[in-house]
Amino acid sequence: MSIRWVLTDEQWAKMEPHCLGKPSDPGRSGTDNRRFVEAVLWIARTGSPWRDLPPEFGKWNTVFKRFRDWVKADVFQRLFDAVSEQPDMEYAMVDATIVKVHRHGQGAKGGPSGQAIGHSRAGMSTKILALTDALGNLVKFVLMPGQRHDTKGVKELIADVRFEALLADKAFDVNWLIQELDKRGAQVVISQMPRRRAPLEIDREIYKWRHLIENFFGKLKEFKRIAMRSDKTDTSFAAMIYLAAGVINSR
């Protein structure tokens, strides 16, 4: 079977120092980290069950256990940070997208309410709330149950992040966020709700660039395991997002 590799040599050179099982790590016996990361990317791209992992990547159960070890050690977030360039924060963009939860993604201990899974019009779903830079590259994200309003995670998302302007659609036209941006001295580029008595004037030319965050979500959902969540835990699902977004950011 012919396997299509995803990572370039340049991407891997940035990731490699942050992996577990390097020769410099005492007590570690992990081998061929690049093949392992490619195995996780194969799962993320195809949306296949771990049991269907091609034998070229090794025994599926061994690869899955290694994946969970890396998840617990926050390795995938470090890989994301390693390949992502310094963000262009001339302005930032915030938006959310809903993904359906496959039945394989249900059944975690504690029930779905403890795993950012909820009931929405789409059924069992998870919402990915993302903050991107001016180029549409991911900076941060939070996971929420699908029925949660888009603005619920924004305070956490923008905490300690500096930007000159914030672009968002009318779902984010709420008073507390506009007041927070005014306090920061950041330009408000948020489409106004029709019910506002005195709508704010926003820069329509800058607002046109908001399509870049929608483009990012489109690229992210090319990874089928993210387009339909198949991971039971938030930590595993977030790891898939970090790895996919790292590849997108560094293309």
C-alpha positions, 0 to 999 in steps of 0.5 A: 500500500502506498502511503502519502506523507504530509510533513515536509523536511522543513516542518519536521525539522521544527517538530523533531526537538519537541517529540518524546522518545528522542535519543537525548531522553533518558528512559525513552525507547520511542523510535521513528517519531516522524513515522508516528506523527505521520500515522496520527496525521493519517488518522486525522486526514482520513477519519478512519478508526485506529484499528484501520491504521495501515500496517506500514505505520506499525501496530495500531494499538501501540500507535494509539497508546503512544498517541495518548501518552503524547496527548497527556504530555501536551506534545501536540500543542508544542508541535503546533507552537514549533511550526507556527510563525510569529502571528501577525496581530495587526488585527485578529479574527474570531469565529466559531464552527460546529462539528458533528460528533460521531458515535465513536466520539461518545461514551467517555467517562463522565458523560458528554457534558464533561467533554464539550459535547452537547445537543444542538440543531445538528444533533450531538455536536462540539463547537470550535471557537477560534482566534486567528491572526491577520493572515488567517492562521490559528492563534488559539482555540477553545472547545464548547458544547455545540449549543453554547453561544459563540461569545461564551468562550471569547473572554478566555480566548482573547485573554493576554492576547494583544491585537490592534483590531478584532474582526467578527460577524454579528454573532459577536456584537455584544456590549461587554466585548465592545467595551472590552475592546474600547478599554484596550484601545483596539478597533472594533470591526464587528458586524452590527446587529439590526436591533442596535439603536445606534450601530457603530461605524466599522471599517468595511474594507478591513471587514472584508478580510474576515473570510480568512478565518472561514477559509481556515475552518474550511482547511481544518475540516479537510481533516475528516476526523475533525470535520466529524469528531470521533475522539471521546475526550476533549484532550484527544480532539484538541491534539488532532486540531493542534496537529492539523492547524500546525500543518496548515499554519506552516504550509 
